[in-house]
Structure formats: structure tokens, C-alpha cells
Amino acid sequence: MADDTSMDSAFAFGTKAETLHHLTGRVRSGLIGESMHFSCDQWQAGPERVLAAIQAKFSGRTVAVRSSALSEDAATSSMAGAFLSILDVAASDQDTLDAAIRQVVRSMTGNPKDQVLVQAMARDIAVSGVVMTYDMVHGAPYFCIDYDDETGRTDAVTSGNGVHKSLYVHRECPEHLIRSDRIAAILRLARELERICHCAALDIEFGLDSRGVAHLFQVRRIALARNWHPVTERRVHRQLAQAERFIEQVSLPRPGILGARTILAVMPDWNPAEIIGTAPRPLAASLYRHLITERVWGRARARMGYRDTGAVELMVTINHHPYIDVRNSFNSFLPAALPDDIGNRLVDAWLRRLEDHPEFHDKVEFEIVPTCLDFCFDTVFPDRYPGLLPPDGLAGYRESLRRLTLDSLHPGPDNTLDQALRDAGHLDEMLSRQRPEGPDLDWAAHLLDRCKESGTLPFAVAARHAFIAETLLRSAVQRRALAPDRLAGFKRGIHTVTRDLLTDYQAAGTGTLARAEFFRRYGHLRPGTYEITSLRYDERDDLFTDMDPGAPAPAVDAFTPTDQETQAIDALLSDTGFVGIDTRILLAHATKAIAARERTKFIFTRCLSDALSAIIRWGASHGLSRDDLSFLDWDSVRASRHQAIMDDMDRHYLDLADRARRSMDAAHALRLSHILFGGRDIHVATLNRSVPNFIGLGQATGAVVRLSANTPSTIQIQGRVVCIENADPGFDWIFTKSPGALVTQYGGANSHMAVRCAELGLPAAIGVGEQIYRRISNAHHVELNCAGKILRPVEAA
């Protein structure tokens, strides 16, 4: 047996226990608790003697009994977490101590030289976690810190249970950018261990007590370091410098745009994280830009009475990562008639509130920016932004919101919602009537141009109307004019295209509707609306496999407000100044807007899907696969229509695709936060934990199943908790399989899936964020209680 009272003159890695032994007395920036270790040989030869030694050393204390196998912390391989650790063992309880040691010994390899490490339990631990001194997978130059500051457990991160936070700090990050004393303490310990160990690739398990003192529990070499490419560190350093300059540039004052600076984020407004993902391939990203974020987004809002943002774009990309320019977004939510001085104050205040509350980045229209005049404005706005506007400025802002909202609610042929439905109807007729004509690439370009004018533009208008309706109804609930369950019942009663899909799916499955007719109506849908590698429904052969023919489509319950609800909502409408609008008109507008949003989306996705099919045919004629095409941006593809390609077509485009593949592979090494408040955030990347959007009041407990865009529909999901990173209309097939609940990593309270789940009464947690999603999707069973706002792993029954 060995204890930690002696120290070799030279440091050397060994087993987990031996490494700690060699470090004891050398570390100045943290504490190494008392410990001792012994081999399995020694234990088998004399367990009584070992137990007596432990009890003598740790009398009256609790200990951790941990594996320290020879194979666990080798230089070229690691079996981290493969063997057992048992915490909080009372050293004075011989039977419990004996049982713990035997369990740890049995968990190891059987090698008699394997060791057991016994450590005094650290107390008063406020933060615990693991820091890798380089990105483990790519070798990118980051301190990668996973930590738990809620449970008080020392194994919350290493065990994979509990909520934890993630942080990536560039190795050359200036010290003044580290604003947390806790993170600074962790980094001091990591840097000192690198110097002592003469090794920069370390995996360190640590704790911080309530006084901020670091405790070292374990250190090992990162075995994957031998696989890292030597150029990664230099490339990331160059990319960081370029990204920082870009962020500083886009944050400068811009002509025609109000606000002193900007914020970049992946989930506000048009939410690229939900729709195309956080690292989309070039074709998907360029089509999303072409159809929405280049100009359509702003035109739709200007048409409805918001500020015209001109030619500015909503989305920027940094190393293949899409971000919303939040300043541009916030400008587009200002009423058009608002004076610039008031608009400047509002935009800057909204940006400050988002920086103070980054958890709202996926719900800015409900928690940050008033995009219409709702029933709570007169109390909520002064509370959130006290003294921001002078009395006359506040009155003017309120009046401009009132007029904009009233224009949206007033029924009639000039209403922008009705115009959007007419425009989308024309596109629907064209798609039903016309067939591909001329060269495939010309047909694709034609479809995308029509999609922009008569598809995504009407959809953007309908979506804005739906947001206004949702905001008003939510505020009616807050004012107690409508109960939450009644609002949920109202949404379930709205007949949307999803209900038609479910009804027709059952009919096609039972033979009462020809499957050819089903595919004529819905065959264009594909999980991953913008992703060319995602198969359409009419390209799949598994859509009706293992379907449950007895699962009925959910019944439509007609919603009729009670007299008391009508009186209460009428009073709110009158008090707010909505002259000529009553409960009947409000609910009729909300019903039309929510259904229109889904209908116009259905139509434009058909146009887009047909365009993608034409691009696939064009690619096949030139020897380009779907995968090759996905790495080409739309501008470079359509350029061949007006620019001669001075090489073999396949060679030209395959070279572009290969270059994009290499660029995207390299991009994974650069760690970027989901929210960038300025250039400083390039050096310290946080993975923000979103506040989930709980949909409805239902609850479910069940086994977890994870889906991706190309998961076959034969997968068993009935009664299960379905987890999808980002979902869109192409995932509607899951609702035909009777899932128990839905959890998504990305998405907002008014996202496509949120609407679907509200309509169907399916319990859902939408936009839970990366860390919570990772924990939930890796669990075996999950409990979701929307009314109680609970989402957590549970033990299987």
C-alpha cells in the first residue's frame, strides 16, 4: 500500500492513483485530498489488513472508493468511466467499506496489478466537473469545461446525470475576458498541471468549494491526442482572428439601421438552428438565404406596417455557422411611423435585455420585443423598461403598435393575411397545373423565383399574423380572461393541414384512399425542408410499413367561448383601444392566421421540394450525387445558366464540392457560442441552456427514441418520447405513429412543431437547448409534465 506522505523527485504518469501520488505536494493552485491505494493482489492477500489501514487513516470520515486500473489512464488509450467508483462510503463501517472495495475490484479487468484508490471525500463542493485542456475530438486549442454548479455532487458531470454547463475557452484567451472567478480558478489549476506534467493534453476532474478553492480529484493524459492533426491549432487561431474582425464589423453603426451595436444568435426570429441546423451544408444555407433571409423577411414586415429595413440581410454566417443579426431583426419589429430617436432607444434597450437574459434568445417576441399591442403592454413594458421613454414617446409608441395591431385584426379583402392566402393559392394552382418544362436547372430557378414571391413571402406574412394572434391570446390568459386549458382547447380545434395529413394517412393505410392520391397530396414533404439529401415521402418505401391502422385521427373539438369569456375578452379589447374588434373577430382571425401559417408553409415547401428534385435531376445528368449537390451553394449552381463553365461540368462542380467538404470538416474545430454579444465572445464560447417551451398541459412518461432526417418510418415510436434536434413539416409522419411526447433541441413557442403539438394535444418540450437535449435524448426513459414544467430522466418501471 502507498499513501501520499512521500514524493518522487521527478514527475511521472502512472495509474490514476500513482499520478495523484506524484502530484501531491507540487500543486499550488488546488488541493489534493488525502488518499491511499493498493493493488488487487494486496487486497486478495489480506483484506483485513487493508481495511484496518483505511480505517486508521480515514477514521470518522467518508471516502470515495475508485478504480485505478492499469488500462484506465494509459498514454495511448483510455478507459475513462469504464470501471466503478463508489462515493460517500463511511470508513468506520467495515462491512460497507468491504462491500464497496469488492464491487470496485470486480468491475476491473482481473489483472492482479490493478489498483483501488481510496480518497477522502471533499466537502462543501459548490462546483464540480471536468476540464479538457484541448478539444478531445479535433485537438482544437480550447479549455473545454463541463461543470455542475447546482447539485453539490462531485460526479454529476462524469456520471452523465444531472444538468451541467459547458464552456470553451481559447487557450490564448486574454485573462481580462474571463469574468468568472470560478472559471479563472479552474484555468489556473489546468495551466499549472500542464507545466508540472510537461503535457498540454490533459483530462482533469476537479471541484471548487464554497470558498473558491480548487480540489483535484484526477488527472490523465488525453489518449486521442495522437490522432490530432498538427495544423488544427494554427488554423483555429487564424479563424478566430477573422471571426472577431467580422463580428466587430457587423456591429458598427449602419445607415438606415437603428441601434448602436448588434448581437448575433442562432435562434431568434427566423431561427436557423431550428430550420436548417447550426452547421448546414452550403446548398441548404444558400437556399434559406435566397428564399427568406436575404430580402423576403423584411418585405413581409414592411407590407404589414413595420419599419422597412431595406436591403439589409437577416442572416450572417461565420465559418458555416448561421446567425441572426439581432439588431436587423429588432429594427424590423418597429412600427413604420415611429420616430428614429424612439426607435434607437428601443432597439438598444432590447439588445441590453437579451444580453442580460440570454435564455430568452429563442423567444424574443414574447420576452424581449413587443411586436404588437397586447393586453399586458401597459404593465409589462414599464416594468421591463422603466423610464426608457418619456411619457409622450411611450404614448406615441403605444399608439403606433395599436394601429399596426388593429390593421392586422380588421377583416376584409385588403387585410394582408387574406392577400397572403390569395398569393399562396395562385402558387398552389400553378404547381398543380404545370409540369416540368425545359432544362431542369431552368425549371428549378423558375420554381425558386415563384416560391420567393408567392410562397415564402405570403408565408412570412401569415406567420407574423399568427404571432400577433398568439401574443394576444397569451396576454388574455395572463389577464385571466381565458384559462390555459381553454386556450389549449381553442388551438386543438383549429383545422390545419396536419389534421388532413393524419386523416388521409389512415385512409391510405386502410385502402379507402389510393396511395397514389396520398403521395400526390403529400409526396413532396421531406424531413429537412432545405436539405437535398433528405428523401421525399414519395421517394420512401417505408412510409406505410408497420402502421397502426386502428389509430384514429384526433377529433376536432369546436371551440365556443363562454359568455363569461366573451365578456372578459371584449372588455380587454375595448380597454386596449381596438375599436370595432370583438371576441368573435379576434378568435376568427387567430383561427385563420394559425391555419394560414401551416397552409402557406405546406404550399411553399412543395414548390421548394419540386425545385430540389429538379436540381437532383440536373446533377445526375452531370455525374453529381445528392451528397455532392448538398455541398454546392445555389449561386454557384445557377451561375452555369449565364456563365460558361470552362471545364468539364462534373470536374468543376466536384472540385467546388470537395473544397466545401474540407472547409466544413475544418469548421467543426472552431467553437462558437450560440449567442455572440461581441468580438470577445469568440474567445469564450458558452453553450446556453434554453428554457424549454412546454406546449399544452399534458404529461407523458416513456422510453426515448431519437430521430434524424433519414430515420426510416418503420421505427417504433408509439407511446414513446420522440427526440429530434430540429423538426419541420417533413417530420409530420411521426404524428401518424401515435408518439407519447415530443422533445426538440431547437425551436420556439410558435414554431412549426409547437403548433402541431398544440393542435394535436401532444405533450411537448420545444427548444430545450443543447445540454438538456443531450441529457434527455441519451436517457432510457423520460418524464414530461407540461403543466408542471418538468422534463427529466426517470428510471424505467
DAHU-V961583 format. One record per backbone hydrogen bond with DSSP energy under -1.0 kcal/mol. NH is the residue of the N-H (numbers start at 1). CO is the residue of the C=O. If there is no record, write none. Layout:
nh = [NH | NH]
co = [CO | CO]
This chain:
nh = [2 | 19 | 20 | 21 | 22 | 23 | 24 | 26 | 27 | 31 | 36 | 37 | 38 | 40 | 41 | 43 | 44 | 45 | 46 | 50 | 51 | 52 | 53 | 54 | 55 | 56 | 57 | 58 | 61 | 63 | 64 | 65 | 66 | 67 | 68 | 72 | 79 | 82 | 86 | 89 | 91 | 93 | 94 | 97 | 98 | 99 | 100 | 101 | 102 | 103 | 104 | 105 | 106 | 107 | 108 | 114 | 115 | 116 | 117 | 118 | 119 | 120 | 121 | 126 | 127 | 128 | 129 | 130 | 131 | 132 | 133 | 135 | 139 | 142 | 143 | 144 | 145 | 146 | 147 | 148 | 159 | 165 | 167 | 168 | 169 | 170 | 171 | 173 | 177 | 178 | 179 | 184 | 185 | 186 | 187 | 188 | 189 | 190 | 191 | 192 | 193 | 194 | 195 | 196 | 197 | 199 | 203 | 204 | 205 | 206 | 207 | 208 | 209 | 210 | 212 | 215 | 216 | 217 | 218 | 220 | 222 | 225 | 227 | 228 | 232 | 235 | 236 | 237 | 238 | 239 | 240 | 241 | 242 | 243 | 244 | 245 | 246 | 247 | 248 | 249 | 250 | 251 | 252 | 257 | 264 | 265 | 266 | 271 | 273 | 275 | 276 | 277 | 283 | 285 | 286 | 287 | 288 | 289 | 290 | 291 | 292 | 293 | 294 | 297 | 299 | 300 | 301 | 302 | 303 | 305 | 306 | 307 | 312 | 314 | 316 | 318 | 321 | 323 | 324 | 325 | 326 | 326 | 329 | 330 | 331 | 332 | 333 | 334 | 336 | 338 | 343 | 344 | 345 | 346 | 347 | 348 | 349 | 350 | 351 | 352 | 353 | 354 | 355 | 356 | 357 | 360 | 361 | 363 | 366 | 367 | 368 | 369 | 379 | 380 | 381 | 383 | 384 | 385 | 388 | 394 | 395 | 396 | 397 | 398 | 399 | 400 | 401 | 402 | 403 | 404 | 405 | 406 | 407 | 408 | 409 | 410 | 415 | 419 | 420 | 421 | 422 | 423 | 424 | 425 | 426 | 427 | 428 | 429 | 430 | 431 | 432 | 433 | 434 | 443 | 444 | 445 | 446 | 447 | 448 | 449 | 450 | 451 | 452 | 453 | 454 | 455 | 456 | 457 | 459 | 460 | 461 | 462 | 463 | 464 | 465 | 466 | 467 | 468 | 469 | 470 | 471 | 472 | 473 | 474 | 475 | 476 | 477 | 478 | 479 | 480 | 481 | 482 | 487 | 488 | 489 | 490 | 491 | 492 | 493 | 494 | 500 | 501 | 502 | 503 | 504 | 505 | 506 | 507 | 508 | 509 | 510 | 512 | 513 | 518 | 519 | 520 | 521 | 522 | 523 | 525 | 531 | 534 | 537 | 538 | 539 | 540 | 547 | 551 | 566 | 567 | 568 | 569 | 570 | 571 | 572 | 573 | 574 | 575 | 576 | 578 | 579 | 581 | 586 | 587 | 588 | 589 | 590 | 591 | 592 | 593 | 594 | 595 | 596 | 597 | 598 | 599 | 600 | 601 | 602 | 603 | 604 | 605 | 606 | 607 | 608 | 609 | 610 | 611 | 612 | 613 | 614 | 615 | 616 | 617 | 618 | 619 | 620 | 621 | 622 | 623 | 624 | 629 | 630 | 631 | 632 | 637 | 638 | 639 | 640 | 641 | 642 | 643 | 647 | 652 | 653 | 654 | 655 | 656 | 657 | 658 | 659 | 660 | 661 | 662 | 663 | 664 | 665 | 666 | 667 | 668 | 669 | 670 | 674 | 676 | 681 | 682 | 683 | 685 | 687 | 693 | 695 | 700 | 702 | 704 | 705 | 707 | 711 | 715 | 719 | 720 | 721 | 722 | 723 | 724 | 731 | 732 | 734 | 735 | 736 | 737 | 740 | 741 | 742 | 743 | 744 | 745 | 746 | 751 | 755 | 756 | 757 | 758 | 759 | 760 | 761 | 762 | 765 | 766 | 768 | 769 | 773 | 774 | 775 | 776 | 777 | 778 | 779 | 782 | 783 | 784 | 785 | 786 | 790 | 792 | 794]
co = [37 | 15 | 16 | 17 | 18 | 19 | 20 | 23 | 23 | 214 | 118 | 2 | 116 | 114 | 112 | 39 | 40 | 41 | 42 | 46 | 47 | 48 | 49 | 50 | 51 | 52 | 53 | 54 | 58 | 89 | 119 | 86 | 117 | 84 | 115 | 69 | 72 | 79 | 65 | 63 | 61 | 90 | 92 | 93 | 94 | 95 | 96 | 97 | 98 | 99 | 100 | 101 | 102 | 103 | 105 | 111 | 68 | 38 | 66 | 36 | 64 | 34 | 62 | 208 | 208 | 148 | 206 | 146 | 204 | 144 | 202 | 140 | 135 | 140 | 169 | 132 | 167 | 130 | 165 | 128 | 155 | 147 | 145 | 685 | 143 | 683 | 141 | 170 | 174 | 175 | 177 | 180 | 181 | 182 | 183 | 184 | 185 | 186 | 187 | 188 | 189 | 190 | 191 | 192 | 193 | 194 | 220 | 131 | 218 | 129 | 215 | 127 | 213 | 124 | 209 | 207 | 31 | 205 | 205 | 203 | 201 | 222 | 224 | 225 | 229 | 231 | 232 | 233 | 234 | 235 | 236 | 237 | 238 | 239 | 240 | 241 | 242 | 243 | 244 | 245 | 246 | 247 | 249 | 254 | 676 | 324 | 674 | 268 | 266 | 271 | 272 | 272 | 630 | 281 | 282 | 283 | 284 | 285 | 286 | 287 | 288 | 288 | 289 | 292 | 295 | 296 | 297 | 298 | 299 | 302 | 301 | 334 | 309 | 293 | 323 | 321 | 318 | 316 | 265 | 314 | 263 | 324 | 325 | 326 | 327 | 328 | 330 | 331 | 305 | 335 | 339 | 340 | 341 | 342 | 343 | 344 | 345 | 346 | 347 | 348 | 349 | 350 | 351 | 352 | 353 | 357 | 358 | 360 | 363 | 363 | 364 | 364 | 376 | 376 | 377 | 379 | 380 | 381 | 385 | 390 | 391 | 392 | 393 | 394 | 395 | 396 | 397 | 398 | 399 | 400 | 401 | 402 | 403 | 404 | 405 | 406 | 412 | 415 | 416 | 417 | 418 | 419 | 420 | 421 | 422 | 423 | 424 | 425 | 426 | 427 | 428 | 429 | 430 | 439 | 440 | 441 | 442 | 443 | 444 | 445 | 446 | 447 | 448 | 449 | 450 | 451 | 451 | 452 | 455 | 456 | 457 | 458 | 459 | 460 | 461 | 462 | 463 | 464 | 465 | 466 | 467 | 468 | 469 | 470 | 471 | 472 | 473 | 474 | 475 | 477 | 476 | 476 | 483 | 484 | 485 | 486 | 487 | 488 | 489 | 491 | 496 | 497 | 498 | 499 | 500 | 501 | 502 | 503 | 504 | 505 | 506 | 507 | 507 | 514 | 515 | 516 | 517 | 518 | 519 | 522 | 528 | 531 | 525 | 523 | 536 | 537 | 544 | 548 | 562 | 563 | 564 | 565 | 566 | 567 | 568 | 569 | 570 | 571 | 572 | 573 | 577 | 578 | 582 | 583 | 584 | 585 | 586 | 587 | 588 | 589 | 590 | 591 | 592 | 593 | 594 | 595 | 596 | 597 | 598 | 599 | 600 | 601 | 602 | 603 | 604 | 605 | 606 | 607 | 608 | 609 | 610 | 611 | 612 | 613 | 614 | 615 | 616 | 617 | 619 | 620 | 619 | 625 | 626 | 628 | 629 | 633 | 634 | 635 | 637 | 638 | 639 | 639 | 645 | 648 | 649 | 650 | 651 | 652 | 653 | 654 | 655 | 656 | 657 | 658 | 659 | 660 | 661 | 662 | 663 | 664 | 666 | 667 | 686 | 264 | 678 | 679 | 680 | 168 | 166 | 766 | 764 | 784 | 782 | 780 | 721 | 723 | 708 | 712 | 738 | 717 | 703 | 741 | 705 | 743 | 728 | 729 | 731 | 732 | 733 | 734 | 720 | 720 | 763 | 722 | 765 | 724 | 725 | 748 | 751 | 752 | 753 | 754 | 755 | 756 | 757 | 757 | 742 | 693 | 744 | 745 | 769 | 770 | 771 | 772 | 773 | 774 | 776 | 702 | 792 | 700 | 790 | 698 | 785 | 783 | 781]
